[in-house]
Amino acid sequence: MKDAAPRAIRLSEYQNPAFLVQDVSLTFRLDPHATRVFSRISFRRNPEGPGGPLRLDGEGLRLIRAAIDGTEVQPKILPAGLEIDAPDAFTWEAEVQIDPKANTALEGLYMSNGMYCTQCEAEGFRKITYYPDRPDVMAPFEVRIESELPVLLSNGDPVERGDGYAVWRDPWKKPAYLFALVAGDLVAHSNGFTTMEGREVALNIWVRPGDEDRCAYAMDSLKRSMRWDEDAYGRAYDLDVFNIVAVDDFNMGAMENKGLNIFNARYVLASPETATDADYARIEAIVAHEYFHNWTGNRITCRDWFQLCLKEGLTVFRDQTFSGDERSHAVKRIEDVQMLRARQFREDAGPLAHPVRPTSYIEINNFYTATVYEKGAEIIGMLRRLIGEDAYREGCDLYFDRHDGQACTIEDWLKVFEDATGRDLAQFARWYAQAGTPRVTAETRIEGGTLILDLAQSLPATPGQPEKAPQVIPLAIGAIARDGTEVLPTAVVELTETAQTFRFEVGTDDAVASINRGFSAPVILDQTLSAADRALLLAHDTDPFNKWEAGRALARTALVDMIVQSGAPDRHFVDALGPVISDNAQDPAFRALALALPSDDDLAQALTDSNATPDPDAIDAARTRMQTAVATAHEGALDAVYDAMKVSGPYNPDATDAGRRALRNAALSLLTHVDGGDRARAQFAAADNMTDCLAALSALIRTGQAETELQAFHDRWQNDRLVMDKWFALQIAGAPGETGLAVAQRLVEHPAFDWKNPNRFRSVIGALGMNHASFHARSGGGYALVADWLIRLDPLNPQTTARMTTLFETWHRYDVDRQDQAKAALRRIQSTEGLSRDTSEMVSRILGE
């Protein structure tokens, strides 16, 4: 329920815990509506704590019994826990009853299609039993599970199993948010791994019967992740068992609970017939991410939730590096920057802007954001770039040695690198404290063969931070001469002041500077380049990211001009794509990315930056006209690429085959604009894998002639829950303007629209929100429909509801009518009786209150 005046939690008010936990023993007697949880916890007073009584967190619990050192007590029950006077060292015992079946919030202990499951991050353990539910209270756990279900799992290693029960012991200290329990009728896809220390580890992926044949890629990803972490960071796994469980109803992607990772089933299950190349890549990345948390998040955790980026930003950086090593660093870097700009830059530019380490929050679940994760990862990348790979590894080794088993802060993390390198990182630490995306202005000139680079940085005001100080910005610089030769190999400069000048010898008076190579810093770069300059970089830059960036800038400029001036597609840009299409020396995956136009949302932000009001319908129409122009001008070359990139033989999700399919389907998407969908229809009929099937179906949806194929897809896959999520999402995402809204309005009435399942809810309501022209339809119907469903979902699942309010975060960009309609929808959500604290906070922030 919504608090009358929810109190903000502030970093500046942090206090050490009053009591520390020595060990935890839990017994679960599982019952769908009346699970009993028996806890036995050894406490001792923290000499560095604030003193006072024992306070334990608890929500939605029915206390049956409580005792201290065997003597029953009557604690004071508080709205969010209990309080009782206690000695300096004692054993606490409690028996509580909870109702997993009624737990639709999917936080704490809940049920998913007959299976018991937990999700405790950030503050879900308090819905299981009374406990100091904070990350800086760490202890070993022993768990006994009593149930007639065949599979009973918890953290750590199994120590005992009998008729109707199982006992698990996790010897490593952990905070309560890493606790996990699963019980159900499950089967295992099993394998094994030998660590570099010689430990034999049993690996299991637990799924529902019938899904075990779709686990092989997740298992392969796990084994490759384990080996990579040994090689890249020297980190070996530390238990005898590693379990993953696939769950249908899950609010997030996955959770790194110690030794028992719980995954949204969509990030585990894959086969060529049911999963796309993108699905395989996400499974690989997410399996790696959660495994890497074993050291960066579990063995070393965060002191408080303000330090969330300490584990998440670092672990995202690790999984990004792993994926780059496994696939293509160039392609992976472009994809990561696309996501950063689409999600985090958008966050930084609006009312939800906050530092990577926030200073206050009302509901911590609302700060699992792109800023914490993706921008947090960018900070780690900058740190490694500044000090070098060897020093980075030395600092990481020191971090693991110094802080193993501890709950740490950003200061602890930076201090190990200061100690390892002797470098002062005080100014660099501003990246964690200051919100907003830095803007770097670059002016270049060449005098006597010397490239002179004038750089200036600025950081806009953001909510609560009107003034900013200069940050350390590492910029990778190169230069390309007019004849296409590289006259300045990559060098890194450090912009530390508001304005600085750098000089480089390039040996020519006619070259173009290539700045922020590899996207070396997460900034907006303002560099005045002509179309000819960008075409030169597109053709000859040796840095893959800036090569792609040059093409993207050409496209963005051409499209903005089309939108603002209602002009025709720019022939220079259309012609510049010719060499990209035909360059067989380039990685096909890179060429596929280069052929993709900036997104509708990207263009809306570009228009906003140029002081123009974005019109979603005009943006969508301009992109369609540009795609048609490119297809018309290069039909022959695209047709040749389409034929040449056909993959023969059995399906393989590796980078080589996936890149070929990506380029082929990029060509198909363009060709559909000129052939009426003939190639797409033929590809759909012949497709033997989900990647080619969905690419063809998506192309046909844009033509408005996909009814037969959509029905055929539905008839084949109607009993596969994950594939049907794709069916719902695709037909909304691919439809233009008001058509997408009409499709969404129809699909919410479909009998298979299970709106209580987070994946299915996102496949319809989320897909509508991501269809720019449909969500921002002039009628206001997109805003109204999303608001209707968020109001309906909030009482059942506040976390998912709150996260999806971010669909509204850019409402201020648009014309007055759209602004009024969006605000009316937000006000309607805000005024809902009993609105959750999660959603209330998000709506208020989006409205700028």
Buried (B, 14 or more C-beta within 10 A) or exposed (E): EBEEEEEEBEBEEEEEBBBBBBEBBBBBBBBEEEBBBBBBBBBEBBEEEEEEEBBBBBBBBEBEEBBBEEEEBEBEEEEEBBBBEBEEEBBBBBBBBBBBBEBBBBBBBBBBEEBBBBBBBBBBBBBBBBBBBBBBBBBBBBBBBBBEBEBBBBBBBBEEEEEEBBBBBBEBBBBBBBBBBBBBEBBBBBBEBEBBEEEEBBBBBBBBEEBBEBBBBBBBBBBBBBBBBBEBBEBBBBBEBBBBBBBBBBBBBBBBBBBBBBBBBBBBBBBBBBBBBBBBBBBBBBBBBBBBBBBBBBBBBBBBBBBBBBBBBBBBBBBBBBBBBBBBBBBBBBBBBBEBBBBBBBBBBBBBBBBBBBBBBBBBBBBBBBBBBBBBBBBBBBBBBBBEEEBBBBBBBBBBEBBEEBBBBBBBBBBBBBBBBEBEBEEBBBBBBBBBBBBBBBBBEBEEEEBBBEBBBBBBEBBEBEEBEBBBBBBBBBBBBBEEEBBBEBEBBBBBEEEBEBEBEBBBBEBBBBBBBBBBBBBBBEBEBEBEBBBBBBBBBBBBBBBBBBBBBBBBBBBBBBBBEEEEBBEBBBEBBEEBBBEEEBBBBBBBBBBBBBBBBBBBBBBBEEEEEBBBBBBBBBBBBBBBBBBEBBBEBBBBBBEEBEBEEEBBBEBEBBBBBBBBBBBBBBBBBBBEBEBBBEBBEEBEBBBBBBBBBBBBBBBEEBEEBBEBBBEEBEEBBBBBBBBBBBBBBBBBBBBBBBBBBEBBEBEBBBBBBBBBBBBBBBBBBBBBBBBBBBEBBBBBBBBBBBBBBBBBBBBBBBBBBBBBBBBBBBBEEBBEBBBEBBEBBBEBEEBBBBBBBBBBBBBEE
